[in-house]
Amino acid sequence: MKTLHDVNRRTMVSSFALGYFIVSKQCLVTHAFVLPRTPTPTEFSSTMRFFHKDVKHIRNNHMQKQSRIHNKYLQKKNIFLSNMDMSDIESARKLFYLWFFGGSGGGGIAIAAFPEMYKRFVDMRSLGSSSSSSSSSSNKSDRKNNNNDNVETIGLSPLCLYPEDLKLKDVQKVLNNPVTVEKMVNLGPKDSFWAERGYLRFEAFKAANRDANPLVVRAVFDALTASTSTVEPDIAQKRLDLFREDLMLFKNTLLWNKLQGYSAIALLLFLLGLAVTVSLESLAAGWFPDWPGRDNFPLGLIDPGVWTISDYWI
């Protein structure tokens, strides 16, 4: 039997050169062997075809494995919102664009209006402590004489959120004001577009009842319209005439207008909150779906921290 020492030197050199060529091309050798002689061109070509087929087979298996992993990832991240698949990156990004830019218009209007609405509410609540001293001097003596008597009120619902109940005498004074709405508009300040167009503004109504209780003036105007500062003159005049004849109608109308206003604010806040929630969720699902902070948002902004989002950005 021949040993390794019996192999011809030329055969060893050829075998070593073939092995070096195969390794340099990063081909996978499945069987180690040593050729006893110099390979012919046909044998060499057949051997290389074998290695190329092996590499192609491994590459195909790797791609199939990666595809299976990606499909499992999409199934794991499957989130349904508004009939859209949030695990789909493109759908999540489209959902973000829709809610973010769609809600930004209403959000901008709300952000600009909320400070004025809050200021108006605070001013209305502050009228309670000064209402008894805000009437004309002719009424002050009457109130001093009635300090020990029970003052008759209209029984206003606490849902209106006024600081105190309205006194019947103060309400009747505003409702029985002989100045017509048309004259209020003409004599009132023209400080806005609607005032110039002939609408009754609260500033004009307040100027026409400057000697009355400010809280009652605010309440009567709130009963004229669900808006906070503008009302059509014909509607205002019609309601004032009806309120003079039926005080219960005044109370019910005031309560209904207040509930409408508060409901509108609550609905607006709900829609803004929904827009923010959906926008943030779709933003995370569309650009950094694997960020751990999504599971415990908003605490995730601190732990692991908003600064770690860049590590998961896709």
Secondary structure, 3 states (H helix, E strand, C coil): CCCHHHCCHHHHHHHHHHHHHHHHCCCCCCCCCCCCCCCCHHHHHHHHHHHHHHHHHHHHHHHHHHHHHHHHHHHHCCCEECCEECCCHHHHHHHHHHHHHHHHHHHHHHHHHHHHHHHHHHHHHHHHHHHHHCCCHHHHHHHHHCCCCCCCECCCCHHHCCCCCCEHHHHHHHHCCCCCHHHHHHHCCCCCHHHHCCCEEHHHHHHHCCCCCHHHHHHHHHHHCCCCCEECHHHHHHHHHHHHHCHHHHHHHHHHHHHHHHHHHHHHHHHHHHHHHHHHHHHHHHHCCCCHHHCCCCHHHCCCCHHHHHHHCC
